[in-house]
């Protein structure tokens, strides 16, 4: 009943959310949306703002979702109001919250801040030229152009770092950002090969969208493609080299009178164009850590503090307690050493259990590292447990710092077990005493069965050696065979072609279920091209429909299967621009891809 009441309370809560692009071009129309999770009593009221014009709207759309859980049917309804608006002036514009009535109550949305950018210089020049051509009655029109050249100003990647001068082990951020004003269809994802750095990649959201940004007088659609946190491992001038990417761009080629193209693509046909894109290189100046490192410094760089606690301060000898030391902060936590803890000689201490509770951030690893020491006092008395010390290099002050935990007084009463002291060694006078739950003192002499421990005189001992030797010989033979097979790179690629294709098709199926149309066709084409490259032992850069067709014919594939493959490739390339039911088309393409690869496995001769 309590859970039902809570769920009903959340279900009754009304949300009214405003959304708009972060950046737009001044004078260009864009969509401003308001979404409510309940039916409203009328349309939203938007405050009037100087420089903001509503051209059309609101256009209403409804979405209803029903579910049945344990015989209980629930239904949610979403209503979206869409406005087409224009911002006339450049700069940041904040649209205050709009209001709407729901069940007789007024609900206010969140405010939205939009950055209005000036029009691109290139776009303005092109628009002016177009107007001049129109006024002169020129027959040369930009829309009829068939130029497929893509310059480095249309598509490029910028590598940037958060700082170019750091100390050894000091974290810095490396970002690869895509800038494009063309229809970017696909971009590969190579990993940078950096020497002298420890590299940690920042996980980016799966669903990313382009944002408008002004760069060198032009407006581009931008997206952070990859992001890394780097920890320099050596001093000097370290280079982040230029990286090359393979991009695919959909380019308008010519005007067509096809009514479907006129309706959905403005009368244009498209072709995919490959382009190599290079990022810039970056130089990082890495300084050595200053001289005069304090004793106990183990390489920690960043900003940290230490806290400590004990599970008990009064106990008996041979009983255990736990010392917990927590190092908290941000920096190179994954690479740093441990704090310094000095225990009295009368204490038995085991290696600490270390728990890592940190995550990767722009400043490095942020969070805490927990050390738990299991300690057993062997004699009675009062002991002082010195504070845990942690030495690190502070990047804020560029100096070494020592932080300490808390000092503890441990009162140990005499336990049931007595000990005898020989020098500084304490011996427990109890045979087989359990220590730290998993360590026992060694019991000397024969066991209950009179076995004096001479295992090498048993048959089992020598049989173990014989079996181990035979297993080693078999492992060597199998390993040599595998090495010989792996030397034939083409054979390895051919054998693995099907398994690689299957993995890619699993990704394709996921994209199909999520109705991610563009990503679906990109991944399907990748699966087919990579499969044919591996199976036919043709480098991907040299792969084409003609040499695929010729090689398949040479290897005994029938013409019908070759035609089916070509049809699949054409279907993937043009399906995204075709009108109609995209879901049904994607399902058809997926089934074709699975069928073609299955037939190829049974038809291609080595």
N, C-alpha and C positions, 0 to 999 in steps of 0.2 A: 504493500500500500504506500509506503514511504517513497519507493522508487517510482511508482506510477505518478505520485503527486509531483515529484521533482521533474520527471519527464514532461508532464502536462504544463508545469510552470515555464519550462524552457520553450515548449512548443507555442505557448501563448505570447512569448516575448516577440515584439515586432521589431524587425530590422529594416532600415531604409538607407541604402548605401549608394553613394555617388561615385562614378568612375569616369575618367577621361585620360587621354594621353598625357605623359609628363611634359612633352615638348611638341609644339606645333609651329607651323609657318604663319606669320602674321598675314591676314588677308585670305588664308586658305581655310576651307570648311573642314570641320571634324565632328565627331560624334561625342555628345555628352549624355551619359546614361544614368538613370536612377532605377534601382531595383528594390522591390519590396517583397517580403515573404508572405504577405497577406493581401487580400483584395482591398483596394483603397476606395474611399468615398470621394471619387473625383480625381483630378489631375494635380500634379505637384505645382507649387508656386515657387518660382525662382526669383530671387531678389534682382533688381535691375542694377547693372554694373556698367560704368563708363567704359566704352571700348568693346563690350561684348554684345554681339547681335545674334538673335535667334532667327535663323532663316526658315526652318520648318520644324514641326513637332508640336506636341509629342506624338510619336508613333508607338502604340501600345502592342505588346506581345505577351502571351500567357504561356506558362509551362507548368504542367501538373504531373506529379510523380506519386505513384501509389505503391504500397508495400503491404505484405501480409506476413506477420511474424506471430507464430503460435496461435493462429486463428484470429488474431487481432489485426484489423485492416486500418492502416493509417494513410493519409493523403496530404501532400504538401503542394502548395501552389505558389508560383513566383510570377510576378508581373513586372515587366521592364518598360520604362518610358524612355524613348530615344529622341534626342533633339539634334538637329544639324545646326551648328553654331559657327561663328567666325569671330576671331579676335582681331581688331583693326590696328592695334598699336603693339609695338615691340616691348618686351620686358616680362616680368613676372606678374601674373594676374591671379588673384585668389577669388574663387567663386564661393560665397558663403553658403551655408547649408540651406537646402530647399526644404519646404514643409509640405506635408500632405496629411489628410485626415484618414485615420483607420479606426473603425468601430467607434466613431464619435470623438476620438482623441487625436490631438495634433502630434505628429512625429516629424522630427527634424533630421536631415541627413548630415553626413560629415562634410566639412568644407573641402574644396579641391583647389590645389595650386598648379597652374600651368605656365610653362615658360614659352613665350611667343618669340620665335626667332625671325630675323629678317630673311627675305627671299635670297636664295643662292645667287651669286653673281653670274654663274654660268647659266642658270635657269632664266634669269632676267634677260641676259643677252640673247638667249635662244628665243625667248618670247618676243623680244623687240624685233629680231630678224624675221620671225614668222609673220608679224604684223606688217612689216615692210613688204614682204613677198606677197601677202594677200592684197595689199593696197595696189601693187603693181600688176596683179593678175598673173604672178609667176606660176609656172607649172611645176616648179621644184618645191616639194613639200617634205617636211621632216617626217610625216607619217608614212610617206611612201618609200622611205629609205630602206635599203636592204643591207646596210653596213652592219657587220657583225664584229667589228673591232672593239675591244674593251681595253681602255688605257689604264695605266696605273693610278690615274686620278679617279677612275670610276670604282675601283675595287682595290683595297690595300689593307694591310694588317700592321698595327702599331704595337711594338713591345715597349712597355714602360715599367719602371721600378719605383717603389715608394721612396727610396733614397739611393744615392750613388756613392756615398762615403759612409762606411760602417767599420766596426771592429770585427775581429774574428768571432764566430759563433753568434753574432748579432743578427736577428731576423730581419729580412726585407721581403717585400712583396713584388712578385713579377706577374704582370698581366698582359695577355695577348688579346687585343680588341680589334674587331672587324669593322671596317668602314666601307659602305657600299651605297651607290645610288643606282644600281642595276638590280635585276631580278636574280638574286643569288639562290640557286637551287640546292647546291651541295658543296660542302667544304670538308676536306679530310682532317684528321686529328692527330698529327705526329707529335711525339713527345720530345722535348728538348734534350739534347745531349750536353749536359753542363759538367765541366771539370772543375774541381775545387769547391763544389757546393754539396751540401746535403739537401735533397729536394723533397718537399712534401706538397702534394697537389691538394688544392682546396676543392671540395666537392661542390659543383654548381647545380642549380635546380634543373630537373629534366625538361620542364616546360619553360623555355626562355623566349622572349619576344624582343624584336628590334625596337630601339628608341631613337628618336630624332636628336641629332647633335650637330652643332655648327663647328666646322674645322677648316681653317685656312680660307674663310670666306665662302664656304659651300656647306650646304646642309646634307648630312648623310644619315642613313639608317645604321645604327651601331649596335653591337652586341659584344659583351665580354665572352670570348671564346674559351679561353683557359686561364686559370689563375694558380700560381704556385707561391709557396713560402720557402725562401732559400736561407740556409745557414752556411756562411762561408767557413771553410775548413782550413784555409791557408791565407796568408797575407800577400799583398801585391796587387797588380792590376789584373783582375779576373774578367774574362770576356763572356758575355752571353751572346753566342753567335746568331747570325741571321738564320731563319728557318724558312723552308720552302713548302708551300701548301698547294694542293691540287684543288681547283675550284671549278664548278660547273654553273654556268649562267644561262638562263632562258632569255633569248634575244628575239625581238620582233624582226621578221625578215621581209614580209611583203603584205600588201593589202589583198584581201580575198573577198569575193562576193558570196561566199558560203553564208546562208542565213543564220546558221548556228554560231559561226565565228563572229558575225556581225552582232549577234545578241549577247554573247558571253565574253568575247575578247576584243570588242570594239572593231571587228573586221580585220584583225591581224592574225597571221600564223606565226608560230614560234619554232625556234631551233635551239638545241642545247649546244653551248660553246664551252670548250675546256680552256682554262687559263691558269697559268702558274703565278702564284702570288708569293712574294718574299717579304718577311718582316725585317725590320731594322736590327742592327746589333747594338748592344749596350755594354759599356765598360763600367765595372764596379771597382772603386778604390777601397781595398781592405787593409786596415791598419792592424798591426800586432797589438795584443793586449799590453798595457804598460808594464814596466818592470816593477819589482817590489811586490810580487804576489804573496799574500799572507799565507801562513801555514794552514793547511787544510783546504786550500782552494782546489776544486776539482773540475773546473771548466764551466761553471754556471754563469750565464750571461743574460741579463734582463733585470727584473725587479721582483724581489721575493721577500717573504717574511716566514717566521717559524713559530709554531706552537707545539706544546707537548703535554701529555697527561699520563697518569699511571692508573692501572686498574685497582691497585690496593697499596696502601702505605704502611699497613700493619699486617704481618703474617708470621708464620712459623718457618723455621729452616726446612729446606727441601720442598717447600711449597712454591708454586709459580705465581708470578704476576707479569703483566704486560706493560711495557713502555711504548706509548704511541707518539710518534713524531710526525708532524704534518708540515710539509714545505708547500707554501701557497704563493702564487704569483703568475707572471708570464715571462716567457723567454724560451731558451733551448731546453725545456724540461725533459725531453726525450733523450737528450745527449749528455746531460749533466751528471755529476757524481753524487754520492750520498752525503748526508750531514755527518758531522763528527760527534760521536757519543763515547765518553770515557766511563767505563763501568769499574766499580771496585773489584779488586782481585778475588774477593770472596764470593763473587757472583759468577754463575755459569750462564753464558749468553749464547743463543743460537742465531744463525743468520736471519736477518729480518724478512718478514713477509711484506712485499712491496705491492701496493695498489695504485695504479695510475688512473686518476680521475681528472683528465684534462682533455681539451679539444683544440683543434687547430684554428687560430684566429689570425688577423692581419699583423699582430704583434708577435706571432710565434705560437707556442703552446700555452694556453691559459687554463688555470685550474689548480689542482693540488696533487701532490705525490705523498702517499701515506706509508710510513714505515712502522711496522709492529714488531717489537723485540720481545721474545719470550725469555724471561729472566728467572733464575732459581738461586736464591741465597743458600749457601752451604753451611754457614755458621750463624749463631745468634749474635745480636748486637744492634747498635744504631749506626746506620750508614748514610752518607750523603751521596746522592746521585747527581753529578754535575749537570748543568744545563746543556742541552744539545746545541751545537754550534753549526752554522751554515755560512760559508764564505762564498760570495759571488761578486761579479763585476757589474756595477750599476750603470746601465746605459743612459740614465737620466742625468747623472752627475759625472759620468766618465771616471769613476773611481771604484776601488774595492771596498766592500762593506762586509761586516760580520754581524749576523743577527743570531739571537739566542732564544731558546725556549725557556722553560721554567726549571729551577733547581728543586729537587725533592729530597725529603728525609724519609728513609725507610727504616721502620722499627721491626726487627726480626726477633721473635721469641724462640726459645729452644724447642725443637720438635721432638718427636718420638725417636727418631733415628739419630744416633751420635756419629760424630766424625772425628777422625784423627788427622793431625796436621804433620806433614813432613816437608819442612821448608815452607814454600809458598803453594804446595799442592795439597788439596783437601780431598780425602778419600772417604766415600760413603761406606759405612760398615753394614750395609744391607745388600745381600746377594740378589742380583736380578732386579734392582730398583728401577721402576719405570721413570724415564726422563722425557719431558716435552712430548708425551704421548706416542713417540715413535722411536725412541733411542733407549737401549738397555745396556747396562754394564756387561762386559764380556764375562761369561762364567767359564772358569778354567776346569781342566780335569775331564775324566770320562763321563759319559751320560748315563742314564738309568740302565741302558742295555749293555753297558760295558764297552761301548765303541770308543776307542782312543783317538779317533779323528784321522786315521791314515787312509784317506779316500783313494789315494793313488794305487793302492793294492787291490782295488775292486775292479771287476770286469766292466761295470758300468762306466767307470772313469775312462778306460781305454776305448770303449765303444763310442763314447761321446766324441773323442778325437777323430775316429774313423769316419763317423757320420758327418762331422763338420768339414773334414777334408773333401769328402765326396760332394757335399753341397757347394763347397767353394769351387771345385773343378767345373761343376755344372753351370754355376753362375758365370764363370769366366767364359765358357763356350757360348752361352746365350748372349752375353754382353758383346763378345767379339762379333757375333753374327749381326747384332743390332748395329754396331759401329759400321760394319761393312755395308749394311743396307742404307744407313743414314748418309754414307758418302755419296750415294747416288741421289742427289737433290731432287731430280725430276721424278724419280720413283717415289720418294717420300711425299712430295707434293701431290702426286697422282693418287697415292693411297689415302691421303688425308683429305682429298678434295670433297668427298661426299660428306664426311663428318663436319667439315667446316661449313658446307652448304646447309646442312641440317641445323646447325647452331644459328646461322643467319636467318633461316626460315622460321625458327622459333621467335626471333625478334620481329619478323614480318607479321606473324600471327598476332603478337601482342599489339602491334601498331594497328592491325586490322580491327581488333576488338575495341581499341580506344578511338577508332575513326580518325586517326592522324594521317590524313590523305597524302600530303607531300612527303612526309617521312616514310610512309608505307611504300610508295613507288621508288623512292631513292634506295631504300634497303633491299627491295626486290631486285632492282637492277644490279646492286652490288653483289648480291648472292649469286646471280646468274653469271656476271662477268668474272668474278673471282673463281667461281667453280670452273668455268670454261678455261680460264688461264691456267689453273692448276692441273686440270684433267688433260689438256692438250699440250701442256708444257710450253706455252707461248707467253712471253712477258706481257703484263697488263698494258704497258705503254704501246705495244705493237698489235694489240688485239683489235680486230675489226670484224664486221659481219661477213665480209668476203673471205678472210682467211679462216674464220670459224667454219664457214660453209664448206670450203675446200678441204680443210683438215678432217672434218667429220665424214665427208664423202670418201676420202682416202682410207679412213679407218673402218669403213664398212657400214656406216649409218645409212638407213634408207632415206630417200628424198622427202618422204612424208614427215619424218621426225625432224629433219632439218628445217622444213617449211614451218612446222609447228613452233620450233625455237625462234625463228625469225619473226613469226607472228606475235609471240610473247614479248620479244624485245620492243617491237613497234607498239604493242598495246600499252606497255609500261611508259613509253616515251610520250604518248599522246593522250593517255586516259585522263590525266589530271586536267587537261584543257577541254575535255569532251563534256557536253551537257548531259543531263540525265541523272539517274540514281547512282551517286558515287559509291554508296555502300555495296550495291549489287555488282558494280564494275570491279571494285577492290576484291570482293569475294571470288569473282570469276578469275581475276589475275592470279590470286593466291593459289587456287586449285590448279591453274595451268602451270604455274611454276613448280609445284610439287610433282605434278605428273611428268613434266618434261625432264626434270632432274632424275626422277626414278627410271624413266625409259633410257636416259643416257647411260646410267650405270650398267644397264643390261645390254646396251648396244655397242658402246665404244670398245673397239679392240685395241690392245696394247701396241 
